[in-house]
Amino acid sequence: MELKDIIREYKNRYQLNNEQIAERFHVSKNTVARWLRGEVRSLQDETAYNISQVLGYDIQTLLQGKAITMHRPILGYAKAGYDLFLDENFLGNEVISPDEYEKGDFFLKVVGDSMINDGIVDGGLVYVKKTECLNNGEIGVFSYDEEVTIKRFFKEDDGYLLKASNTNCQDLFFSFKDAKEKHLKIIGKVLFSKNYM
């Protein structure tokens, strides 16, 4: 992968202009433009360090064509069952591929089995992309009244249904009024789960 490809992907992913990229990487706007045109193919050590800190991986290793190990944080617990208070404790890092790294933002550790029929099991991890919007049928992470849960999302005429895939577990329904009063919020979309047996 070339430097211009890495910078372009980062720019597009976060919808940044050249000036914003320059600020994040501690370089000039002109330098960013040169990177994007492919005029610069290598980096000075200090610049490589700054970029690596922002990207979360060693850019020099990637530019040399070597395999890199990438990590995303495990931020806490999410209940795939009944309610659980949101626990924002850093639980460590999880290794993922460069492709997966770009698609999501963090992992949560699963507690409970309400989503077991979707392959989300107690003790596993879910990889989450931060978003405030979901399409009907997508699995998301939701918070309300400082609690967090994983369910399948459905917007209905009179409110929101958060549906469990395990028929032994209760679905959650919030009227639009309830959703506002209980501060129902979409934290993110579940991209995939990792289960450790």
Backbone hydrogen bonds, N-H to C=O, Kabsch-Sander energy under -0.5 kcal/mol:
donor,donor_aa,acceptor,acceptor_aa,energy
6,I,2,E,-1.9
7,I,3,L,-2.6
8,R,4,K,-2.3
9,E,5,D,-2.4
10,Y,6,I,-2.1
11,K,7,I,-2.6
12,N,8,R,-2.6
13,R,9,E,-2.7
14,Y,10,Y,-2.0
15,Q,11,K,-0.6
16,L,11,K,-2.0
21,I,17,N,-2.0
22,A,18,N,-2.5
23,E,19,E,-2.0
24,R,20,Q,-2.0
25,F,21,I,-2.4
26,H,22,A,-0.8
26,H,23,E,-0.5
27,V,22,A,-2.1
32,V,28,S,-1.7
33,A,29,K,-2.0
34,R,30,N,-2.1
35,W,31,T,-2.4
36,L,32,V,-2.5
37,R,33,A,-1.6
38,G,34,R,-0.5
38,G,35,W,-1.3
39,E,34,R,-2.2
40,V,34,R,-0.7
48,A,44,Q,-2.8
49,Y,45,D,-2.4
50,N,46,E,-2.3
51,I,47,T,-2.5
52,S,48,A,-2.6
53,Q,49,Y,-2.1
54,V,50,N,-1.4
55,L,51,I,-2.9
56,G,52,S,-2.4
57,Y,52,S,-0.6
59,I,57,Y,-0.9
62,L,58,D,-1.5
63,L,59,I,-2.6
64,Q,60,Q,-1.5
65,G,62,L,-1.6
66,K,61,T,-2.0
70,M,68,I,-0.6
70,M,96,I,-1.0
71,H,56,G,-0.5
72,R,94,E,-1.8
74,I,92,G,-2.8
75,L,73,P,-0.7
75,L,107,F,-2.5
77,Y,87,D,-0.8
78,A,109,K,-2.9
79,K,148,V,-0.9
80,A,78,A,-0.5
80,A,111,V,-3.0
81,G,79,K,-0.6
86,L,146,E,-2.5
87,D,77,Y,-0.6
88,E,86,L,-0.7
89,N,87,D,-1.2
91,L,74,I,-3.4
91,L,89,N,-0.5
92,G,74,I,-0.6
94,E,72,R,-2.4
96,I,70,M,-2.4
101,Y,97,S,-2.6
102,E,98,P,-1.5
103,K,99,D,-0.8
103,K,100,E,-0.7
104,G,100,E,-1.5
105,D,128,V,-3.0
106,F,128,V,-1.7
107,F,73,P,-3.1
108,L,126,V,-1.9
109,K,76,G,-3.3
110,V,124,G,-3.0
111,V,78,A,-2.2
114,S,80,A,-4.8
116,I,113,D,-1.5
118,D,115,M,-2.0
119,G,116,I,-1.9
120,I,115,M,-1.8
121,V,119,G,-0.7
123,G,110,V,-2.7
124,G,121,V,-2.2
125,L,194,K,-3.1
126,V,108,L,-2.4
127,Y,192,F,-3.0
128,V,106,F,-3.3
128,V,126,V,-0.5
129,K,189,K,-2.5
130,K,128,V,-0.5
131,T,187,I,-1.1
137,G,153,F,-3.8
138,E,135,N,-2.1
140,G,151,K,-2.9
141,V,188,G,-2.4
142,F,149,T,-3.0
143,S,185,K,-2.5
144,Y,147,E,-2.1
145,D,182,K,-2.3
147,E,144,Y,-2.5
148,V,84,L,-2.3
149,T,142,F,-2.4
150,I,79,K,-2.0
151,K,140,G,-1.8
152,R,163,K,-2.7
153,F,138,E,-3.0
154,F,161,L,-1.8
156,E,154,F,-0.6
156,E,159,G,-3.4
159,G,156,E,-0.7
160,Y,174,F,-3.1
161,L,154,F,-3.3
162,L,160,Y,-0.5
162,L,172,L,-3.5
163,K,152,R,-3.0
163,K,161,L,-0.7
165,S,114,S,-1.3
166,N,114,S,-2.7
167,T,165,S,-0.7
169,C,166,N,-2.2
172,L,162,L,-2.9
174,F,160,Y,-2.6
176,F,158,D,-0.9
179,A,175,S,-3.0
180,K,176,F,-1.6
181,E,177,K,-2.6
182,K,178,D,-3.0
183,H,180,K,-0.9
184,L,179,A,-2.7
185,K,143,S,-2.5
187,I,141,V,-3.1
187,I,185,K,-0.6
188,G,141,V,-1.3
189,K,129,K,-2.5
190,V,139,I,-2.5
191,L,127,Y,-3.4
191,L,189,K,-0.5
192,F,127,Y,-0.8
194,K,125,L,-2.9
197,M,195,N,-0.6
